[in-house]
Amino acid sequence: MVSEKLNLWYCDTFVSTPWQFYFLIVPLVGAFFYGREKYKLAWSLIGFWVATQVIFSALTNLVFSCSLE
């Protein structure tokens, strides 16, 4: 199990801050480059965003218990 101190740090740093919404800029930039026919850069950005979102979602839902009560 995860220690309470690590759990509190993760929840305060990643879950309860608006960084996730700022991170949505990455796939939008990827879509912009896709429109400019720079497909490799575009898919790299989109793939990076998807992988990061999956990792953080798994950590938030499976490893840490962040109750926002």
WOWOTA-V85974 format. One record per helix or strand. SS is the DSSP state (hx for helix, st for strand). FROM is the first residue (numbers start at 1). TO is the last residue. If there is no record, write none. Layout:
ss=SS from=FROM to=TO
ss=SS from=FROM to=TO
This chain:
ss=hx from=4 to=15
ss=hx from=19 to=22
ss=hx from=25 to=35
ss=hx from=39 to=63
